[in-house]
Amino acid sequence: MQDMTFEYLDPGEITLSVNSSGFCSMIYASREYKRVELLRAYPLSEPFRYICVEDTDHNEIGIIEDVSMLDEKSGEVARTMLERRYFTPEITGFIEITLKPGTTYFDCMFGDREKSFVVRDVSHNVFYIGENVARINDADGNRYVVHLDKLDKKSRKKIEPLLY
């Protein structure tokens, strides 16, 4: 078995920016990378820590231990790029949840917008990811987050029986 080693990048040597094509670019230790990808090692529990930086060939350049350690502009670029890549809409209410064998139909609120979606095998696709936080994966591969403590009582009563 091969030993895995990680190179933590010195945050003082990192400059992130958005290039003219809208992609993230980086200067690290005087070396320019015209396009890099930022990937979360722990997307749910540590969304802005342990960020892997890869080049366009998917070669790891290194790991940013914590985005908050970057200069203000680079930190803003990193947060923007990560939020764009890992966009997860937040469900703010449940209008109706209809259970059918193998399939569950959700009518939900996302702020002031209503959306319907289908979840297959609810026992594997509706689950806790933290204290009072749940994730729902729909049949199309979309992911949604639910902050249970922010829901009204009726919505919470509808979703809680489905959580494992």
Secondary structure, DSSP 8 states (H G I E B T S, - for coil): -------B--GGGEEEEE-TTS-EEEEETTEEES--EEEESSTTT-TTEEEEEE-TT--EEEEEEEGGGS-HHHHHHHHHHHHHHT---EE-EEEEEEEETTEEEEEEEETTEEEEEEEESHHHHEEEEETTEEEEE-TTS-EEEEEGGGS-HHHHHHHGGG--
